[in-house]
Each structure stands twice: as C-alpha cells, then as structure tokens.
Amino acid sequence: MTDRITVEELAELMKKSAGVTVAPAELRANDPGFDSLGVDSLGLLGIVGELENRYGTPMPPDAERSKTPRQFLELVNSALMTGA
C-alpha cells in the first residue's frame, strides 16, 4: 500500500464501492465528471469511506464533493501526504 492513490486504485474503488466499471485510461485521458461516469454522491461517499477504513484517517470533507476523478485524487493524495 502506498501513500498515494493511483488512477488504477480509484477505478477499482469505483467498481467496488459505486458499482461503476471504468478503464483507468479513460480516467487519465478525459478526466470525465463523476456524474457522467454514473457515480452519484452515495457512490463517492462509499469510496471515501473505503479509503478512510483502509488508511485509518479521515479524508478531506471536500473529497466527497469532488466533481472529477482528477480533483478527487488531488485532494485525497494531498491529505495522505500531509497526514490529513
């Protein structure tokens, strides 16, 4: 386990927590909005909860309101690097 969440890990979390399958390459290339991918606020909350359980630390409050995967990863990875 690293201190940074990768696009691949986010894609896995999206499938596990939100039931949405998306290729990591699509997340990297287009930076689509979570809404266009079919991830609603509850799905995003599930992803945040999974990360909090995995790392044993709260994620930033704005993480669950992120509009895109890139924005989400920047917030979460910043918090993990600083120890939230």
C-alpha positions in Angstrom: 0.0 0.0 0.0 1.4 3.4 -1.0 0.7 6.9 0.4 -0.9 7.9 -2.9 -4.0 6.7 -4.6 -3.4 5.9 -8.2 -5.9 6.1 -11.1 -5.9 2.3 -11.2 -6.8 2.1 -7.5 -9.6 4.7 -8.0 -11.0 2.7 -10.8 -11.1 -0.4 -8.6 -12.7 1.6 -5.8 -15.3 2.9 -8.2 -16.2 -0.6 -9.2 -16.3 -1.9 -5.6 -18.0 1.0 -3.8 -20.1 2.5 -6.5 -20.7 -0.4 -8.9 -19.2 1.5 -11.9 -16.7 0.0 -14.2 -14.4 2.4 -15.9 -11.0 1.9 -17.5 -8.1 3.8 -15.8 -7.0 5.0 -19.2 -10.4 6.7 -19.6 -9.9 8.5 -16.3 -6.5 9.6 -17.3 -7.2 10.8 -20.8 -10.5 12.6 -20.4 -11.0 13.5 -16.8 -14.7 13.0 -17.1 -17.1 14.1 -14.3 -18.2 11.6 -11.8 -21.8 12.2 -12.8 -21.1 11.4 -16.5 -19.5 8.1 -15.3 -22.6 7.2 -13.2 -21.0 7.8 -9.8 -23.5 9.6 -7.6 -22.9 11.2 -4.2 -23.6 8.0 -2.4 -21.1 6.2 -4.6 -18.5 8.8 -3.9 -19.2 8.6 -0.2 -18.7 4.9 -0.4 -15.3 5.4 -2.0 -14.3 8.0 0.7 -15.4 5.6 3.4 -13.4 2.7 1.9 -10.3 5.0 1.9 -10.8 6.1 5.5 -11.0 2.5 6.6 -8.0 1.5 4.5 -5.8 4.3 5.7 -7.3 4.8 9.2 -7.6 8.5 8.8 -10.4 10.8 7.7 -10.4 12.1 4.2 -10.8 15.8 3.5 -14.5 16.9 3.7 -14.4 18.2 0.1 -13.3 14.8 -1.2 -16.9 13.6 -1.3 -18.0 16.7 -3.2 -15.3 16.3 -5.9 -16.6 16.7 -9.4 -13.9 14.8 -11.3 -11.5 11.9 -10.6 -8.6 14.2 -11.0 -9.9 16.7 -8.4 -10.7 13.7 -6.1 -7.2 12.3 -6.4 -5.5 15.7 -5.8 -7.5 16.2 -2.6 -7.1 12.7 -1.2 -3.4 12.4 -2.1 -2.6 15.8 -0.7 -4.3 14.7 2.6 -2.4 11.4 2.7 0.9 13.2 2.1 0.3 15.6 4.9 -1.3 13.1 7.2 -4.9 14.6 6.8 
